[in-house]
Each structure stands twice: as C-alpha cells, then as structure tokens.
Amino acid sequence: MNQTIEIMITADGQTRVETKGFTGSDCRTASRFLEQALGQTTSEQLKPEFHQSASEKEHLQEDV
C-alpha cells in the first residue's frame, strides 16, 4: 500500500491530518512537520496500524 498523508480543511477552518499506509509511529514522523505548521493539536485518534510492527504488516500482506 502507498503511504499518503491527507489534509482536510473544514469550512470553519479546522484541519485534520490523516495518514494511510504507515505502521507504528512512522505516521507521526511523516506528518509532524504538517502538524507543527498547522498549529496546536487538539485531538489524536490512533488507527490499528499504529499498533502493528513492520514485520506484522509484511506477514499480513503475504497472507492476502
């Protein structure tokens, strides 16, 4: 899966950064510069992929 970072901006100016295709804390590393540029983080939701290691992801892809 490709690694992507999506930035959503609502009509009232709120922003949301969503990462896809990352495992573990790689998502935080990849999106840190955007979060710093956009301002204070008010909430964070971790996806199941955050709790996976890279080797677990490779194993899951082989089974598919």
N, CA, C and O atoms as a GROMACS GRO file, in nm:
protein
  256
    1MET      N    1   0.084  -0.119   0.000
    1MET     CA    2   0.000   0.000   0.000
    1MET      C    3   0.088   0.124   0.000
    1MET      O    4   0.191   0.129   0.068
    2ASN      N    5   0.048   0.224  -0.076
    2ASN     CA    6   0.121   0.350  -0.079
    2ASN      C    7   0.102   0.426   0.050
    2ASN      O    8  -0.001   0.414   0.116
    3GLN      N    9   0.202   0.502   0.086
    3GLN     CA   10   0.192   0.586   0.204
    3GLN      C   11   0.145   0.724   0.160
    3GLN      O   12   0.204   0.787   0.072
    4THR      N   13   0.038   0.771   0.223
    4THR     CA   14  -0.016   0.903   0.189
    4THR      C   15  -0.051   0.979   0.315
    4THR      O   16  -0.076   0.922   0.421
    5ILE      N   17  -0.051   1.110   0.302
    5ILE     CA   18  -0.095   1.199   0.409
    5ILE      C   19  -0.204   1.288   0.351
    5ILE      O   20  -0.181   1.358   0.253
    6GLU      N   21  -0.322   1.283   0.410
    6GLU     CA   22  -0.433   1.366   0.364
    6GLU      C   23  -0.456   1.479   0.464
    6GLU      O   24  -0.451   1.458   0.585
    7ILE      N   25  -0.481   1.598   0.411
    7ILE     CA   26  -0.512   1.714   0.494
    7ILE      C   27  -0.653   1.759   0.456
    7ILE      O   28  -0.678   1.796   0.341
    8MET      N   29  -0.743   1.757   0.552
    8MET     CA   30  -0.880   1.802   0.530
    8MET      C   31  -0.900   1.935   0.603
    8MET      O   32  -0.860   1.950   0.718
    9ILE      N   33  -0.960   2.032   0.534
    9ILE     CA   34  -0.988   2.162   0.593
    9ILE      C   35  -1.138   2.186   0.584
    9ILE      O   36  -1.196   2.183   0.475
   10THR      N   37  -1.200   2.208   0.698
   10THR     CA   38  -1.345   2.230   0.701
   10THR      C   39  -1.377   2.376   0.668
   10THR      O   40  -1.288   2.461   0.664
   11ALA      N   41  -1.504   2.403   0.644
   11ALA     CA   42  -1.548   2.538   0.609
   11ALA      C   43  -1.518   2.638   0.721
   11ALA      O   44  -1.497   2.756   0.694
   12ASP      N   45  -1.515   2.590   0.847
   12ASP     CA   46  -1.486   2.681   0.958
   12ASP      C   47  -1.337   2.691   0.990
   12ASP      O   48  -1.299   2.750   1.091
   13GLY      N   49  -1.251   2.632   0.904
   13GLY     CA   50  -1.107   2.648   0.918
   13GLY      C   51  -1.036   2.542   1.000
   13GLY      O   52  -0.914   2.548   1.015
   14GLN      N   53  -1.110   2.446   1.053
   14GLN     CA   54  -1.044   2.340   1.128
   14GLN      C   55  -0.976   2.245   1.031
   14GLN      O   56  -1.024   2.223   0.920
   15THR      N   57  -0.863   2.189   1.072
   15THR     CA   58  -0.789   2.098   0.986
   15THR      C   59  -0.778   1.961   1.051
   15THR      O   60  -0.784   1.946   1.173
   16ARG      N   61  -0.762   1.862   0.965
   16ARG     CA   62  -0.744   1.724   1.010
   16ARG      C   63  -0.638   1.661   0.921
   16ARG      O   64  -0.645   1.671   0.799
   17VAL      N   65  -0.541   1.597   0.983
   17VAL     CA   66  -0.435   1.528   0.911
   17VAL      C   67  -0.456   1.379   0.930
   17VAL      O   68  -0.467   1.331   1.043
   18GLU      N   69  -0.463   1.305   0.820
   18GLU     CA   70  -0.482   1.160   0.828
   18GLU      C   71  -0.374   1.091   0.746
   18GLU      O   72  -0.352   1.125   0.630
   19THR      N   73  -0.308   0.994   0.807
   19THR     CA   74  -0.205   0.918   0.737
   19THR      C   75  -0.260   0.781   0.699
   19THR      O   76  -0.344   0.725   0.769
   20LYS      N   77  -0.211   0.730   0.588
   20LYS     CA   78  -0.253   0.598   0.541
   20LYS      C   79  -0.130   0.523   0.491
   20LYS      O   80  -0.042   0.581   0.428
   21GLY      N   81  -0.125   0.394   0.521
   21GLY     CA   82  -0.017   0.310   0.472
   21GLY      C   83   0.106   0.306   0.560
   21GLY      O   84   0.208   0.247   0.522
   22PHE      N   85   0.100   0.366   0.677
   22PHE     CA   86   0.212   0.366   0.771
   22PHE      C   87   0.187   0.264   0.881
   22PHE      O   88   0.072   0.234   0.913
   23THR      N   89   0.294   0.212   0.940
   23THR     CA   90   0.281   0.125   1.057
   23THR      C   91   0.361   0.185   1.171
   23THR      O   92   0.458   0.257   1.150
   24GLY      N   93   0.318   0.153   1.291
   24GLY     CA   94   0.389   0.204   1.409
   24GLY      C   95   0.387   0.356   1.412
   24GLY      O   96   0.294   0.420   1.363
   25SER      N   97   0.492   0.411   1.471
   25SER     CA   98   0.497   0.556   1.486
   25SER      C   99   0.549   0.628   1.362
   25SER      O  100   0.570   0.749   1.366
   26ASP      N  101   0.569   0.556   1.251
   26ASP     CA  102   0.613   0.619   1.126
   26ASP      C  103   0.515   0.728   1.081
   26ASP      O  104   0.555   0.827   1.019
   27CYS      N  105   0.388   0.710   1.113
   27CYS     CA  106   0.287   0.809   1.074
   27CYS      C  107   0.313   0.943   1.143
   27CYS      O  108   0.300   1.049   1.082
   28ARG      N  109   0.350   0.936   1.270
   28ARG     CA  110   0.379   1.060   1.344
   28ARG      C  111   0.502   1.130   1.288
   28ARG      O  112   0.504   1.252   1.274
   29THR      N  113   0.604   1.053   1.255
   29THR     CA  114   0.726   1.110   1.199
   29THR      C  115   0.696   1.178   1.065
   29THR      O  116   0.744   1.288   1.039
   30ALA      N  117   0.618   1.112   0.982
   30ALA     CA  118   0.588   1.163   0.849
   30ALA      C  119   0.502   1.288   0.852
   30ALA      O  120   0.518   1.377   0.768
   31SER      N  121   0.410   1.298   0.947
   31SER     CA  122   0.316   1.410   0.949
   31SER      C  123   0.353   1.521   1.047
   31SER      O  124   0.283   1.622   1.054
   32ARG      N  125   0.460   1.503   1.121
   32ARG     CA  126   0.498   1.601   1.225
   32ARG      C  127   0.512   1.743   1.169
   32ARG      O  128   0.463   1.838   1.230
   33PHE      N  129   0.578   1.757   1.055
   33PHE     CA  130   0.600   1.892   1.001
   33PHE      C  131   0.468   1.960   0.965
   33PHE      O  132   0.455   2.082   0.980
   34LEU      N  133   0.371   1.884   0.918
   34LEU     CA  134   0.240   1.942   0.885
   34LEU      C  135   0.166   1.984   1.011
   34LEU      O  136   0.107   2.092   1.016
   35GLU      N  137   0.169   1.899   1.112
   35GLU     CA  138   0.100   1.931   1.237
   35GLU      C  139   0.161   2.055   1.302
   35GLU      O  140   0.088   2.137   1.358
   36GLN      N  141   0.293   2.068   1.296
   36GLN     CA  142   0.357   2.186   1.352
   36GLN      C  143   0.320   2.311   1.273
   36GLN      O  144   0.298   2.417   1.332
   37ALA      N  145   0.312   2.300   1.142
   37ALA     CA  146   0.277   2.415   1.058
   37ALA      C  147   0.132   2.458   1.076
   37ALA      O  148   0.100   2.576   1.066
   38LEU      N  149   0.044   2.360   1.103
   38LEU     CA  150  -0.099   2.390   1.116
   38LEU      C  151  -0.137   2.442   1.252
   38LEU      O  152  -0.244   2.502   1.267
   39GLY      N  153  -0.054   2.422   1.353
   39GLY     CA  154  -0.084   2.475   1.486
   39GLY      C  155  -0.102   2.366   1.589
   39GLY      O  156  -0.059   2.252   1.569
   40GLN      N  157  -0.166   2.400   1.697
   40GLN     CA  158  -0.181   2.311   1.812
   40GLN      C  159  -0.271   2.192   1.780
   40GLN      O  160  -0.378   2.207   1.720
   41THR      N  161  -0.227   2.073   1.820
   41THR     CA  162  -0.308   1.952   1.804
   41THR      C  163  -0.410   1.947   1.916
   41THR      O  164  -0.374   1.960   2.034
   42THR      N  165  -0.536   1.929   1.881
   42THR     CA  166  -0.641   1.925   1.982
   42THR      C  167  -0.686   1.783   2.015
   42THR      O  168  -0.740   1.759   2.123
   43SER      N  169  -0.666   1.690   1.922
   43SER     CA  170  -0.702   1.550   1.949
   43SER      C  171  -0.624   1.460   1.855
   43SER      O  172  -0.570   1.504   1.754
   44GLU      N  173  -0.620   1.332   1.892
   44GLU     CA  174  -0.550   1.235   1.810
   44GLU      C  175  -0.623   1.102   1.820
   44GLU      O  176  -0.659   1.058   1.929
   45GLN      N  177  -0.645   1.038   1.706
   45GLN     CA  178  -0.705   0.905   1.702
   45GLN      C  179  -0.604   0.812   1.636
   45GLN      O  180  -0.560   0.836   1.524
   46LEU      N  181  -0.568   0.706   1.707
   46LEU     CA  182  -0.472   0.611   1.653
   46LEU      C  183  -0.546   0.496   1.586
   46LEU      O  184  -0.639   0.440   1.643
   47LYS      N  185  -0.503   0.463   1.466
   47LYS     CA  186  -0.562   0.351   1.392
   47LYS      C  187  -0.496   0.221   1.437
   47LYS      O  188  -0.390   0.224   1.500
   48PRO      N  189  -0.556   0.108   1.406
   48PRO     CA  190  -0.496  -0.021   1.442
   48PRO      C  191  -0.354  -0.038   1.385
   48PRO      O  192  -0.272  -0.107   1.446
   49GLU      N  193  -0.326   0.023   1.271
   49GLU     CA  194  -0.194   0.012   1.210
   49GLU      C  195  -0.085   0.071   1.298
   49GLU      O  196   0.031   0.031   1.288
   50PHE      N  197  -0.121   0.166   1.384
   50PHE     CA  198  -0.024   0.227   1.473
   50PHE      C  199   0.036   0.122   1.567
   50PHE      O  200   0.152   0.131   1.606
   51HIS      N  201  -0.044   0.024   1.602
   51HIS     CA  202  -0.002  -0.078   1.698
   51HIS      C  203   0.063  -0.198   1.630
   51HIS      O  204   0.099  -0.294   1.697
   52GLN      N  205   0.079  -0.193   1.497
   52GLN     CA  206   0.143  -0.301   1.423
   52GLN      C  207   0.290  -0.268   1.402
   52GLN      O  208   0.327  -0.152   1.383
   53SER      N  209   0.373  -0.369   1.405
   53SER     CA  210   0.512  -0.351   1.368
   53SER      C  211   0.524  -0.373   1.218
   53SER      O  212   0.433  -0.427   1.156
   54ALA      N  213   0.635  -0.333   1.159
   54ALA     CA  214   0.656  -0.350   1.015
   54ALA      C  215   0.653  -0.498   0.977
   54ALA      O  216   0.601  -0.532   0.871
   55SER      N  217   0.708  -0.585   1.060
   55SER     CA  218   0.710  -0.728   1.026
   55SER      C  219   0.569  -0.787   1.028
   55SER      O  220   0.539  -0.875   0.948
   56GLU      N  221   0.482  -0.740   1.118
   56GLU     CA  222   0.343  -0.786   1.119
   56GLU      C  223   0.273  -0.747   0.990
   56GLU      O  224   0.197  -0.827   0.934
   57LYS      N  225   0.297  -0.626   0.941
   57LYS     CA  226   0.233  -0.579   0.819
   57LYS      C  227   0.279  -0.664   0.700
   57LYS      O  228   0.198  -0.703   0.617
   58GLU      N  229   0.408  -0.693   0.693
   58GLU     CA  230   0.460  -0.775   0.584
   58GLU      C  231   0.396  -0.914   0.587
   58GLU      O  232   0.363  -0.969   0.482
   59HIS      N  233   0.380  -0.969   0.705
   59HIS     CA  234   0.319  -1.102   0.719
   59HIS      C  235   0.175  -1.099   0.673
   59HIS      O  236   0.131  -1.190   0.604
   60LEU      N  237   0.101  -0.996   0.709
   60LEU     CA  238  -0.039  -0.985   0.668
   60LEU      C  239  -0.050  -0.971   0.517
   60LEU      O  240  -0.141  -1.028   0.458
   61GLN      N  241   0.040  -0.898   0.454
   61GLN     CA  242   0.035  -0.880   0.309
   61GLN      C  243   0.065  -1.011   0.237
   61GLN      O  244   0.010  -1.036   0.130
   62GLU      N  245   0.152  -1.094   0.293
   62GLU     CA  246   0.183  -1.222   0.231
   62GLU      C  247   0.065  -1.317   0.234
   62GLU      O  248   0.048  -1.399   0.143
   63ASP      N  249  -0.019  -1.306   0.338
   63ASP     CA  250  -0.134  -1.395   0.353
   63ASP      C  251  -0.248  -1.358   0.258
   63ASP      O  252  -0.335  -1.441   0.231
   64VAL      N  253  -0.250  -1.237   0.207
   64VAL     CA  254  -0.360  -1.190   0.124
   64VAL      C  255  -0.351  -1.240  -0.016
   64VAL      O  256  -0.437  -1.209  -0.098
   0.00000   0.00000   0.00000
